[in-house]
Amino acid sequence: MNWLNTTVRSVKDIWQPLFVVSMLVDLAFLFVLGFLTKPLTDKLVEYAILIYQDMAQQKVTLFGSQYVGQAISVYLVLAIAVFILAALGQGVAWWLAKGMTGKGVSIGYVKQFTKLLLPYYLVYCLAYLANEYFSLRHHVLEQVAKQSLTNIYSWAYWIIIIVLVAFAYAAFVHAKHQSWRHWKRWGVAGLVIAVVALNVRFVLRLLPPPYYLLLGIPLVLVLLSWHRIAFIRLTS
């Protein structure tokens, strides 16, 4: 039952003064991320719709659409912007989490975090592009077949994301890339965090609309800051 004691200990970390700072960092990160990237994401969605229409109506392949070049350009700008924001925002957030768990390091950790994040982020970007391609192809095939079809790649995509996050988080905790040998610890940490997250979601769904945002935003921020602490403690 060590995992239970460790989880309780991670919950107690919520009362540390730095925890409030961590919540504010997450809030600022999400606000800036949404504000700066919304025009790019809106444009990307617009191009995705146009590409889908080309594929469905003109019977062209993905790369035969006249909008692919523009979509790729917007995606590259978006990917670079998100990476820079994530490296800064989440680098500071993980630095604070390590400090709250007694594994404090210098602020130079943010630079190290950026280097660790890069390979996982690149794999994520490629997986995301592949998922978008197969999703578009899947929708076109459904239109042709006029029936619902199973999108196998969507399941594969989420498996890739889960594995990717596990390896990335382990690297952030230990400040170096980790092997798969510690997957059991990662699994326990992921399960504990998932159970807590689902309970928070359940509580939020019970709240009436006026209180959903009033209590929902603080709860989500607490969960975001706590889950890093929990992962550090449960996998160390």
HUPE-V111450 format. One record per backbone hydrogen bond with DSSP energy under -0.5 kcal/mol. NH is the residue of the N-H (numbers start at 1). CO is the residue of the C=O. E is the energy in kcal/mol with one decimal. If there is no record, write none. Layout:
NH|CO|E, NH|CO|E
//
This chain:
4|1|-0.6, 5|1|-1.7, 6|2|-2.5, 7|3|-2.1, 8|4|-2.4, 9|5|-2.2, 10|6|-2.1, 11|7|-1.8, 12|8|-1.8, 13|9|-1.0, 14|11|-1.6, 15|12|-1.7, 16|13|-1.8, 19|16|-1.4, 20|16|-0.6, 20|17|-0.8, 21|17|-1.0, 22|18|-2.4, 23|19|-2.1, 24|20|-2.2, 25|21|-2.2, 26|22|-2.3, 27|23|-2.5, 28|24|-2.6, 29|25|-2.5, 30|26|-2.7, 31|27|-2.3, 32|28|-2.7, 33|29|-2.7, 34|30|-2.4, 35|31|-2.7, 36|32|-2.7, 37|33|-1.8, 38|34|-1.4, 41|37|-2.9, 42|38|-2.8, 43|39|-1.8, 44|40|-2.3, 45|41|-2.4, 46|42|-2.0, 47|43|-2.3, 48|44|-2.3, 49|45|-2.2, 50|46|-2.0, 51|47|-2.8, 52|48|-2.4, 53|49|-2.3, 54|50|-2.2, 55|51|-2.5, 56|52|-2.5, 57|53|-2.9, 58|53|-0.6, 58|54|-1.7, 60|54|-1.0, 64|61|-1.1, 65|61|-0.5, 65|62|-1.3, 68|65|-1.0, 71|67|-2.3, 72|68|-2.7, 73|69|-2.0, 74|70|-2.3, 75|71|-2.5, 76|72|-2.4, 77|73|-2.0, 78|74|-2.6, 79|75|-2.9, 80|76|-2.3, 81|77|-2.3, 82|78|-2.6, 83|79|-2.2, 84|80|-2.3, 85|81|-2.2, 86|82|-2.8, 87|83|-2.8, 88|84|-1.9, 89|85|-3.1, 90|86|-1.7, 91|86|-0.8, 92|88|-2.0, 93|89|-1.9, 94|90|-2.6, 95|91|-1.9, 96|92|-2.4, 97|93|-2.1, 98|94|-2.4, 99|95|-1.7, 100|96|-2.1, 101|97|-1.0, 102|99|-1.1, 103|98|-2.8, 109|106|-2.2, 110|107|-1.9, 111|108|-0.8, 112|108|-1.4, 113|109|-3.2, 114|110|-2.0, 115|111|-1.6, 116|112|-2.2, 117|113|-2.7, 118|114|-1.7, 119|115|-0.7, 120|116|-0.7, 121|117|-2.6, 122|118|-2.4, 123|119|-2.0, 124|120|-2.3, 125|121|-2.5, 126|122|-2.1, 127|123|-2.6, 128|124|-2.8, 129|125|-2.3, 130|126|-2.4, 131|127|-2.5, 132|128|-2.4, 133|129|-2.5, 134|130|-2.7, 135|131|-2.2, 136|132|-2.4, 137|133|-2.6, 138|134|-2.3, 139|135|-2.4, 140|136|-2.2, 141|137|-2.4, 142|138|-2.1, 143|139|-1.9, 144|140|-2.1, 145|141|-3.0, 146|142|-1.9, 147|142|-1.0, 152|150|-1.1, 154|151|-0.6, 155|151|-0.7, 155|152|-0.7, 156|152|-1.7, 157|153|-3.1, 158|154|-1.6, 159|155|-1.8, 160|156|-2.4, 161|157|-2.2, 162|158|-2.3, 163|159|-2.4, 164|160|-2.6, 165|161|-2.7, 166|162|-2.1, 167|163|-2.3, 168|164|-2.5, 169|165|-3.1, 170|166|-2.1, 171|167|-1.9, 172|168|-2.3, 173|169|-2.3, 174|170|-2.1, 175|171|-1.3, 176|171|-0.9, 182|179|-0.9, 183|180|-1.8, 185|182|-0.6, 186|182|-1.7, 187|183|-2.6, 188|184|-2.3, 189|185|-2.6, 190|186|-2.9, 191|187|-2.4, 192|188|-2.5, 193|189|-2.4, 194|190|-2.4, 195|191|-2.5, 196|192|-2.2, 197|193|-2.7, 198|194|-2.6, 199|195|-1.9, 200|196|-2.3, 201|197|-2.4, 202|198|-2.2, 203|199|-2.3, 204|200|-2.5, 205|201|-2.1, 206|202|-0.9, 206|203|-0.8, 207|203|-0.7, 207|204|-0.9, 211|208|-1.4, 212|208|-1.0, 212|209|-0.7, 213|209|-0.9, 214|210|-0.7, 215|211|-2.6, 216|211|-0.6, 216|212|-1.6, 217|213|-1.6, 219|215|-2.0, 220|216|-2.5, 221|217|-2.3, 222|218|-2.5, 223|219|-2.4, 224|220|-2.6, 225|221|-2.2, 226|222|-2.9, 227|223|-2.5, 228|224|-0.8, 229|225|-1.1, 230|226|-2.8, 231|227|-2.1, 232|228|-2.3, 233|229|-2.6, 234|230|-2.8, 235|231|-1.4, 236|232|-0.8
//
